[in-house]
Amino acid sequence: MEENKNSATATKGKKDKQLHLRCSTDERQQLEERAKKASKNLSEYMIACSLGAEIKERMPLEVRRYIIGIGTNLNQLTRLANAGKLSVESEDKLKKMVEALSDLLLTS
């Protein structure tokens, strides 16, 4: 039974057929850019699109770092709040961070 699973997986993953299509230089450039944003090569991207997969762009590194920084600050402020040591200034800072994070996530 284990052998059947392995052979079925191997057959499913085998990519020995080629498909040719024509597009303009601009179209190709757009497809390559979209594939790059989705962290896929052009072939993977085209297959996924053709089979109806939802393609999501990867979040830019600087945005991920910003979100991680906000998360770290939120975690520190949450610890202070749970310990009963949250000042009014910290509370205002917490509200601003939540608003900034919300804005960032809604615009991305």
Secondary structure, DSSP 8 states (H G I E B T S, - for coil): -HHHHHHHHHHHH-----------HHHHHHHHHHHHHTT--HHHHHHHHHTT--------HHHHHHHHHHHHHHHHHHHHHHTT---HHHHHHHHHHHHHHHHHHHH-
